[in-house]
Amino acid sequence: MDVPLSRVEVAEFDRVLAGMENPYDRAAAFSALTRINTLYMVMRAGSGHLGSSFSAADVVSHLFLNEMDRPFEDDGDLYFSSKGHDAPGLYAALIGVGQLPEEYVHKLRRIDGLPGHPDVHTPHMPFNTGSLGMGISKAKGVILADRLRGASRRVFVMTGDGELQEGQNWEALAGAAHRGMGELTVIVDHNKIQSDTYVSDVNDLGDLVAKFESFGWGALRVDGHDQQELEAVFRKRAEAFPDRPAVIIADTVKGAGCDTFAATSMGEDEWRYLFHSGAPAAAHYRTAHAELTAAADALLTAAGLGPVRLVPEEPRTEPAPGGPRLFEVYGEALVAHAAEREDIVALDADLVLDTGLIPFSRHFPERFVEFGIAEQDMVSAAGGLASRGLLPFVHSFSCFLHARPNEQIYNNATEGRRVVYVGSLAGLLPAAPGHSHQAVRDVSAVGAIPDLVVLEPANADEVRAAVRYCLDSPYSVYLRLVSAAVPDEVTALGAEPLHTGRGRVVREGGRTVAVGSGPVVLGQLLRAAEELAAEGIELTVVELPWLNRVDPKWLASLSADADHLLVVENHYAKGGQADTVARCLMELGGPHRPRFRGIGLTEVPRCGTEEEALRAHGLHAEQLAATIHAEVRGGTEPAASPVDITLRAH
């Protein structure tokens, strides 16, 4: 189905900013226009965050238009978002005031465009987002640097209310008060919904004003959608707390600006907000666009400017629904086993939808614990559960699960606690959210932990086998689940019983052998094999789902029949599967060792479509075929393929 789209040109922003004298009406109209373009950008990209962008839009408009002093100059007032999910709305505002090129309105989540989350390579984005909770600390660093340089300016940081569950926020508060950082203002976008559900139902924040005040901060509250109240509260902040940091708790509505997206439209029995991430369906787009346009028309007409002028754009075709994702298959398998085993408990970190846990939470609510945006707390609690004979399955996105609670994972291992860590959204794809969500260092981060195996299944059948392995294995397991769609040719591979460190041949070929794991790499390798066959090179493709283990006897048998052995991985080249295989290969010794090469990422992963990201990192089937061809024939590979030679042994 084609969905007609339209947007607001920068010239229309200019007309509104020049033609509306009342500063409050001007900021409200500016917000209305940015919401129209935010919707267009997310719809065009096919993904993005609408709810958070809409809830923060009025605060951003006030700051840019009425509050900040020289906000886009190097030594002017500084604003940035710590929560990061409001990036599309922030981009729309920057385009509206002429601080980003207008053509970027079409390039959300595209390579060389606008990343899914804030990135320093985008103008006026001073910091990247990562795991939540870093923003206040970064702002403190800016202020300390300014003081050392003899400079002075105000720094404004936007946080989410769910984000305040992260402990780093609270670590940062005392030091800011101790140093009298009156330059610092934190705005809490208090829309009361984290990701998909209510903050109060996950980890209630309690009395935020009292909490901040207990750390020595000034604290104020405001309607975050009322421009006059915003003006007043910032004036009060300057007058009441000139010599200490302050927080402004902006009470907002997630999806504010139109009834379709507004969380206030949720029924009493609804627990899940539908528009946190992803492009809305065609019907929702049409109603929301009509509501947003009507709101803008009312503001502009009241000011004598007439209705908003929209520019039609090419329609977007809604993608056909695909098959089940691996995390969905995983969730069903976990429920099936939990029905037979009462020792299974499931822990989540604010990602119940994207980790496949909704069925478990409904079937076994007494064995499901939602920890919110607090991975360290969750992982240590898993150690406590394991100490009492339970088997905890711990869930988050891989990018967050391996990093922030890394010390806690290691601590569990030192105690001999058996825990299953399940990381979704693993690897390069999907690339649209950007590098903060692309887990390509998780294998190296946890791979050395004693008695922990890293396992990446390739398809639905293998996911089911992996869950069974997790139940019966003597090891803790880091189960790495790719969230991208599984190619048909990988689905067709089915599964075999899993034996630690051993792989299987999934395409018979010749003495050139390529090893990989997971649906992304295996899909590209199988396609590369077809291209190579036309060049007279019969590639043997091997699946090795164990990313930090390899069985020496199995590898000896495989390498005995290989002249070239390549390992391709959905991960950084250093510290990944290729290093594990190479070490084992060298330790085997013997009269014959194949020529070895490891191929993986060597740069920070790029944001874009799947095709764009694979090509940017040399992992597309065509590039892999060219690289393998050059390896076998001794030619020169394409310079555009950023691959890493891990080891060459003859």
C-alpha positions in Angstrom: 0.0 0.0 0.0 1.4 3.4 -1.0 1.1 6.1 1.7 1.1 9.7 0.5 3.5 11.9 2.5 4.0 15.6 2.9 6.2 17.9 4.9 7.0 21.6 5.7 9.7 23.4 3.8 12.3 25.6 5.6 10.8 28.6 3.8 7.6 28.0 5.7 9.4 27.9 9.0 11.0 31.2 8.0 7.6 32.7 7.2 6.3 31.7 10.6 9.3 32.9 12.5 9.3 36.3 10.8 5.5 36.7 10.7 4.5 35.9 14.3 5.4 38.6 16.8 4.1 37.0 20.0 7.0 34.8 21.3 4.8 32.2 22.9 2.6 31.8 19.8 5.7 31.7 17.6 7.3 28.9 19.7 4.0 26.9 19.7 3.7 27.2 15.9 7.3 26.2 15.5 6.7 23.1 17.6 3.6 22.3 15.5 5.7 22.5 12.3 8.5 20.4 13.7 6.0 17.7 14.7 4.7 17.5 11.1 8.3 17.1 9.8 9.2 14.6 12.6 6.3 12.4 11.5 7.4 12.7 7.9 11.0 11.8 8.7 10.1 8.7 10.8 7.6 7.6 8.2 10.1 8.0 5.3 12.8 6.2 7.3 10.4 3.4 8.3 11.6 3.7 11.9 12.4 6.2 14.6 11.0 7.6 17.8 7.8 9.6 17.7 6.5 9.7 21.2 9.7 11.1 22.8 10.2 13.6 20.0 6.7 14.9 20.4 6.8 15.2 24.2 10.1 17.2 24.1 9.1 19.4 21.2 7.8 22.4 23.1 10.7 22.5 25.5 13.1 22.4 22.6 11.3 25.2 20.8 11.3 27.4 23.9 15.1 26.8 24.4 16.1 27.5 20.8 13.8 30.5 20.2 13.3 32.2 23.5 15.8 31.1 26.1 19.3 30.3 24.9 22.0 32.9 24.2 23.7 32.2 20.9 22.8 28.5 21.0 24.5 27.6 17.7 27.9 29.3 18.3 30.9 27.6 19.8 30.9 29.6 23.0 27.1 30.1 23.3 24.7 28.3 25.5 24.8 24.6 25.0 21.8 22.1 24.7 21.9 18.4 24.2 19.7 15.4 24.8 20.8 12.6 27.1 17.8 10.5 26.5 18.5 10.3 22.7 15.1 9.0 21.7 14.0 12.5 20.8 16.6 12.8 18.0 14.1 13.0 15.1 12.3 15.9 16.8 15.6 17.6 17.6 16.7 17.2 13.9 13.4 18.7 12.7 14.0 21.7 15.0 17.5 22.2 13.8 16.4 22.0 10.2 13.6 24.5 10.9 16.0 27.1 12.3 18.4 26.5 9.4 21.2 24.8 11.3 21.0 21.5 9.4 20.7 21.3 5.6 17.1 21.0 4.4 17.8 17.8 2.4 18.5 16.0 5.7 14.7 15.9 6.2 14.8 13.0 3.8 17.8 11.2 5.3 16.8 10.1 8.8 18.5 6.7 9.5 20.3 6.7 6.2 24.0 6.4 5.6 25.7 9.9 5.5 22.4 11.3 6.8 21.0 11.6 10.3 21.7 8.7 12.7 18.9 7.2 14.7 20.4 8.5 17.9 22.5 11.6 18.5 26.0 11.4 17.0 28.8 13.9 17.2 29.3 13.8 13.5 26.0 15.6 13.1 26.2 19.4 13.5 25.1 20.7 16.9 25.2 17.2 18.4 28.0 17.6 21.0 27.8 14.1 22.4 26.7 10.6 21.4 24.2 8.7 23.3 25.0 5.2 24.6 23.6 3.4 27.6 21.3 6.0 29.2 22.3 8.2 32.1 25.5 9.8 30.7 24.3 13.3 29.9 24.6 15.0 33.3 28.1 13.8 33.7 29.1 15.0 30.3 27.6 18.4 31.1 29.7 18.6 34.2 32.8 17.9 32.1 31.9 20.8 29.8 31.4 23.2 32.7 34.7 22.1 34.3 36.4 22.7 31.0 34.8 26.1 30.6 36.0 27.1 34.1 39.5 26.0 33.3 39.4 28.2 30.2 38.0 31.1 32.0 34.7 30.9 30.0 31.1 30.9 31.2 27.9 29.7 29.6 24.8 27.9 30.5 24.4 24.2 29.7 21.0 22.6 29.3 20.5 18.8 29.3 17.4 16.9 28.5 16.8 13.6 30.3 13.9 11.2 30.2 12.1 10.2 33.3 12.7 6.5 32.7 16.3 7.4 32.1 16.5 8.4 35.8 16.5 4.7 36.7 20.1 4.6 35.6 22.4 5.0 38.6 24.9 7.2 36.8 22.5 10.1 37.0 22.5 10.0 40.8 26.2 9.6 40.9 26.5 12.9 39.0 24.2 15.0 41.1 26.2 15.4 44.3 29.4 16.5 42.5 27.5 19.2 40.6 26.0 20.6 43.8 29.4 20.4 45.6 31.0 22.5 42.9 28.2 25.0 42.7 27.4 24.4 39.1 24.9 27.2 38.6 25.6 26.9 34.9 23.8 23.5 34.7 20.1 23.0 34.1 18.7 19.6 33.7 15.2 19.3 32.1 13.4 16.1 32.8 10.9 15.2 30.0 8.5 13.7 32.5 6.1 12.1 30.0 5.6 9.2 32.5 6.2 6.4 29.9 9.5 4.6 29.4 9.7 2.8 26.1 6.4 1.0 26.1 4.8 1.2 29.5 4.4 3.5 32.6 7.4 4.4 34.7 5.3 4.1 37.8 4.6 0.4 37.0 8.3 -0.4 36.5 10.4 1.6 39.0 8.4 4.5 40.4 10.5 7.6 40.7 8.6 8.9 43.7 8.9 12.6 44.6 11.5 13.8 42.1 11.6 17.3 43.5 12.5 16.0 46.9 15.1 13.6 45.5 16.9 16.4 43.6 16.7 18.8 46.5 18.2 16.2 48.8 21.3 16.3 46.6 21.5 20.1 47.0 19.9 21.0 43.6 17.2 23.5 43.0 14.1 21.9 41.7 11.1 23.4 39.8 8.1 21.9 38.1 6.3 23.1 34.9 3.8 22.2 32.2 6.2 21.3 29.5 3.7 22.2 26.7 2.8 25.7 27.9 5.1 28.3 26.4 4.3 31.0 28.9 4.9 28.7 31.9 8.2 27.6 30.4 9.2 31.2 30.1 8.3 31.8 33.7 10.0 28.7 35.1 13.3 29.5 33.4 13.2 33.0 34.8 12.5 31.6 38.3 15.3 29.1 37.9 17.8 32.0 37.2 16.6 34.1 40.1 16.2 31.4 42.7 19.2 29.2 42.1 22.0 31.3 40.5 24.8 29.5 42.2 23.8 25.9 42.1 22.5 23.4 39.6 18.8 23.1 39.0 16.4 20.6 37.6 13.2 21.6 35.8 10.7 18.7 35.8 8.6 19.3 32.7 5.3 17.4 32.9 4.6 16.3 29.4 2.6 13.8 27.4 4.3 11.2 25.3 3.1 11.8 21.8 1.8 15.2 22.6 0.5 17.4 19.7 -2.2 15.0 18.3 -4.7 12.7 19.8 -3.5 9.7 17.7 -0.1 9.5 19.4 -0.9 11.2 22.7 -0.5 8.7 25.6 -3.5 10.4 27.3 -5.6 8.6 24.6 -4.7 5.2 26.1 -7.5 3.3 27.7 -7.5 2.3 31.3 -6.7 -1.3 30.5 -3.9 -0.5 28.1 -0.4 -1.0 29.4 1.6 -0.6 26.3 2.2 2.7 24.4 2.2 1.9 20.7 4.3 4.7 19.3 7.6 4.7 21.2 9.5 3.4 18.2 8.9 2.5 14.6 6.9 4.1 11.8 3.2 4.2 12.4 0.8 2.2 10.2 -0.8 4.1 7.3 -4.1 4.7 9.1 -2.4 6.1 12.1 -0.2 8.3 9.9 -3.2 9.7 8.1 -5.1 10.6 11.2 -2.1 12.0 13.0 -1.0 14.1 10.0 -4.5 15.6 9.7 -4.5 16.4 13.4 -1.0 18.0 13.3 -1.9 20.0 10.2 -5.1 21.3 11.8 -3.2 22.3 14.9 -0.7 24.2 12.8 -3.4 25.8 10.7 -5.2 27.1 13.8 -2.0 28.8 15.2 -1.0 30.3 11.9 -4.5 31.5 10.9 -4.9 33.2 14.3 -1.8 35.1 13.6 -3.0 36.2 10.1 -0.7 33.9 8.2 -3.3 31.5 6.8 -3.0 27.7 6.8 0.3 25.9 6.8 1.8 25.2 3.4 2.7 21.6 2.9 5.0 20.1 0.2 3.9 16.7 -1.1 6.6 14.0 -1.3 6.8 10.6 -2.9 4.6 8.0 -1.2 6.1 5.4 0.9 5.2 1.8 0.4 4.4 -0.1 3.5 6.5 -3.2 3.8 4.8 -6.6 3.7 4.8 -8.3 7.2 7.7 -10.7 7.5 8.1 -14.0 9.4 8.7 -14.3 13.1 11.9 -12.7 14.5 14.4 -14.9 16.5 13.5 -13.1 19.7 9.9 -14.0 19.2 10.7 -17.7 18.7 13.0 -17.5 21.7 10.2 -16.1 23.9 7.8 -18.9 22.9 10.5 -21.6 23.5 11.2 -20.1 27.0 7.5 -20.3 27.9 7.3 -23.9 26.8 10.2 -24.9 29.0 9.1 -22.8 31.9 5.9 -24.8 32.0 8.0 -27.8 32.8 10.6 -26.2 35.0 9.7 -24.1 37.9 13.3 -22.9 38.4 13.2 -20.7 35.3 12.8 -17.0 36.1 13.0 -14.2 33.5 14.4 -10.7 34.2 14.0 -7.7 31.9 15.5 -4.2 31.5 12.6 -2.2 30.0 12.6 -4.1 26.7 9.9 -6.7 27.3 8.5 -6.3 23.7 11.9 -6.4 21.9 13.2 -9.4 23.9 10.2 -11.6 23.3 9.1 -11.7 26.9 5.5 -10.6 26.7 4.3 -14.3 26.6 6.4 -15.2 29.6 5.2 -12.2 31.6 1.6 -13.2 30.9 2.0 -16.9 31.6 4.3 -16.7 34.6 3.9 -13.2 36.2 5.2 -14.5 39.5 8.5 -15.5 37.8 8.9 -12.4 35.7 10.7 -9.3 37.2 10.9 -6.0 35.4 13.9 -4.1 36.5 13.6 -1.1 34.2 16.5 0.9 32.8 18.9 -0.6 35.4 21.0 -3.4 34.0 23.6 -3.5 36.8 20.9 -4.0 39.3 19.2 -6.7 37.2 22.4 -8.7 36.6 23.4 -8.7 40.3 19.9 -9.7 41.3 20.3 -12.6 38.9 23.3 -13.7 40.9 21.2 -13.7 44.0 18.5 -15.7 42.3 21.1 -18.2 41.1 22.5 -18.6 44.6 19.2 -20.0 45.7 19.0 -22.7 43.0 17.0 -20.8 40.4 18.0 -20.4 36.7 17.7 -16.7 35.8 17.3 -15.7 32.1 18.4 -12.1 31.9 17.3 -9.9 29.0 18.2 -6.6 27.3 19.6 -5.4 24.0 23.1 -6.8 23.5 24.5 -3.3 23.3 23.4 -2.6 26.9 23.6 -6.1 28.4 27.3 -6.8 27.7 28.6 -3.3 28.6 27.1 -1.5 31.6 26.8 -4.6 33.8 30.0 -6.2 32.6 31.6 -6.2 36.0 28.4 -7.7 37.5 28.5 -10.5 34.9 32.1 -11.2 35.8 31.3 -11.2 39.5 28.5 -13.7 39.0 31.0 -15.9 37.2 33.6 -15.7 40.0 30.9 -17.0 42.3 30.1 -19.9 40.0 26.5 -18.8 39.5 24.9 -20.2 36.4 23.0 -17.4 34.5 21.7 -17.1 31.0 22.2 -13.7 29.4 20.0 -13.1 26.4 21.0 -10.1 24.2 18.7 -9.1 21.4 19.5 -6.6 18.6 23.0 -8.2 18.3 25.4 -7.2 15.6 25.5 -4.7 12.8 21.9 -5.1 11.7 19.4 -3.5 11.9 21.6 -0.5 11.4 19.0 2.2 11.5 19.2 2.9 15.3 22.9 3.8 14.9 26.1 2.7 16.7 24.7 3.1 20.2 22.4 0.1 19.5 24.7 -1.9 17.2 26.3 -4.5 19.4 29.6 -5.3 17.7 32.0 -5.6 20.7 29.9 -7.8 22.9 31.8 -11.0 22.1 35.1 -9.5 23.0 33.6 -7.9 26.1 32.3 -11.1 27.6 34.2 -13.8 25.7 37.0 -14.2 28.2 34.8 -14.7 31.2 35.4 -18.1 32.7 32.6 -20.8 32.2 30.6 -18.5 30.0 29.9 -19.5 26.4 28.8 -17.1 23.7 26.2 -18.7 21.4 24.6 -17.2 18.3 21.9 -19.3 16.6 21.1 -18.8 13.0 17.4 -19.5 12.6 14.3 -20.4 14.5 15.1 -24.2 14.8 18.5 -23.4 16.2 17.0 -20.9 18.6 14.9 -23.6 20.1 18.0 -25.9 20.2 19.9 -23.1 21.9 17.3 -22.7 24.7 17.5 -26.4 25.4 21.3 -26.1 25.5 21.0 -23.2 28.0 18.9 -25.4 30.3 21.2 -28.4 30.3 24.6 -26.8 29.9 27.0 -26.7 32.9 28.1 -23.2 31.6 26.5 -19.8 31.8 25.5 -18.7 28.4 25.5 -15.4 26.6 22.8 -16.0 24.0 23.3 -13.5 21.1 20.1 -13.0 19.2 20.1 -11.1 15.9 16.9 -9.0 15.4 17.2 -8.7 11.6 15.0 -10.9 9.5 16.4 -14.4 8.8 17.0 -15.1 5.1 15.1 -17.9 3.5 18.2 -19.9 2.7 19.3 -19.7 6.3 15.8 -20.8 7.5 16.1 -23.8 5.2 19.2 -25.0 7.0 17.2 -26.2 10.0 19.3 -27.2 13.1 21.4 -30.0 14.4 22.1 -30.9 18.1 24.5 -28.4 19.6 27.8 -29.5 20.9 30.0 -26.9 22.5 32.7 -25.6 20.1 31.7 -27.7 17.1 30.1 -26.4 13.9 28.6 -27.9 10.8 29.0 -27.7 7.1 26.0 -26.0 5.6 27.2 -25.8 2.0 29.5 -28.4 0.6 32.3 -27.0 -1.6 36.0 -27.2 -2.2 39.1 -26.5 -0.2 38.2 -22.8 0.4 36.3 -22.7 3.6 34.4 -19.8 5.1 33.2 -20.0 8.7 30.4 -17.8 10.2 27.5 -17.7 12.5 24.1 -16.2 12.7 21.6 -15.3 10.0 23.3 -12.2 8.7 26.8 -13.7 8.0 25.5 -17.0 6.9 23.0 -15.4 4.5 25.7 -13.3 2.9 28.2 -16.2 2.7 25.7 -18.5 1.0 25.0 -15.8 -1.6 28.7 -15.1 -2.0 29.2 -18.8 -2.6 26.8 -18.7 -5.5 28.7 -15.8 -7.0 32.1 -17.5 -6.5 30.8 -20.7 -8.1 30.4 -18.8 -11.3 34.1 -17.9 -11.1 35.1 -21.5 -10.6 35.6 -21.3 -6.8 33.6 -23.8 -4.8 33.2 -22.3 -1.4 32.5 -24.5 1.6 30.4 -22.7 4.1 30.5 -23.7 7.7 28.3 -22.6 10.6 30.1 -22.3 13.9 27.6 -20.8 16.4 30.1 -20.7 19.3 31.8 -17.3 19.2 34.3 -17.9 22.0 34.8 -21.6 21.9 36.1 -24.0 19.3 36.7 -27.7 19.7 40.3 -28.5 18.7 39.5 -31.9 17.2 36.7 -30.6 15.1 38.8 -27.7 13.9 41.7 -30.0 13.1 39.3 -32.1 10.9 37.9 -29.1 9.2 41.3 -27.4 8.5 42.9 -30.7 7.2 40.7 -30.4 4.1 41.2 -26.6 3.6 43.8 -24.6 1.7 42.1 -21.3 2.7 40.1 -20.8 5.9 38.3 -17.5 6.5 36.2 -16.5 9.4 33.5 -13.8 8.8 31.8 -12.2 11.7 29.1 -9.8 12.6 31.4 -8.1 15.1 34.6 -6.2 15.4 37.5 -8.1 14.0 39.5 -7.8 17.2 38.5 -10.1 20.0 35.9 -11.9 18.1 35.4 -15.4 16.7 38.3 -15.2 14.2 40.7 -14.6 17.0 39.4 -17.7 18.9 39.7 -19.9 15.8 43.1 -18.5 14.9 44.6 -19.2 18.3 43.3 -22.7 18.3 44.6 -23.3 14.7 48.1 -22.1 15.7 48.1 -24.3 18.8 47.1 -27.3 16.8 50.5 -27.3 15.0 50.9 -30.1 12.5 52.3 -30.2 9.0 49.4 -28.5 7.3 47.7 -25.3 8.2 45.5 -23.4 5.8 46.0 -19.8 4.9 43.9 -18.0 7.4 42.0 -14.7 7.3 39.5 -13.0 9.7 37.0 -10.6 8.3 34.9 -8.3 10.5 34.2 -4.7 11.4 37.2 -2.4 11.9 35.3 0.9 12.3 32.5 2.3 14.4 29.4 0.8 12.7 27.5 3.0 10.3 23.8 3.9 10.5 21.7 3.3 7.5 19.6 0.7 5.7 20.8 -2.9 5.9 22.2 -2.8 2.4 24.0 0.4 3.1 25.5 -0.8 6.3 26.7 -4.2 4.9 28.4 -2.4 2.0 29.9 0.2 4.2 31.7 -2.5 6.2 32.6 -4.9 3.5 30.2 -7.6 4.6 27.8 -7.6 1.6 27.8 -10.9 -0.4 29.3 -9.2 -3.4 32.2 -7.8 -1.4 32.7 -11.0 0.4 32.9 -12.8 -2.9 35.4 -10.3 -4.2 37.5 -10.6 -1.0 37.5 -14.4 -1.1 38.2 -14.4 -4.8 41.3 -12.2 -4.2 42.4 -14.4 -1.3 42.3 -17.5 -3.4 43.6 -16.1 -6.7 46.1 -13.8 -5.1 44.6 -10.7 -6.7 43.9 -7.3 -5.1 40.6 -6.9 -3.3 38.5 -3.8 -3.6 39.8 -0.9 -1.6 36.3 -0.1 -0.4 36.2 -3.3 1.7 37.4 -2.4 5.2 38.5 -5.9 6.3 41.0 -6.9 8.9 43.7 -9.6 8.5 43.8 -11.2 11.8 46.4 -13.9 11.1 48.1 -15.5 8.1 49.5 -19.0 8.7 51.1 -21.2 6.0 
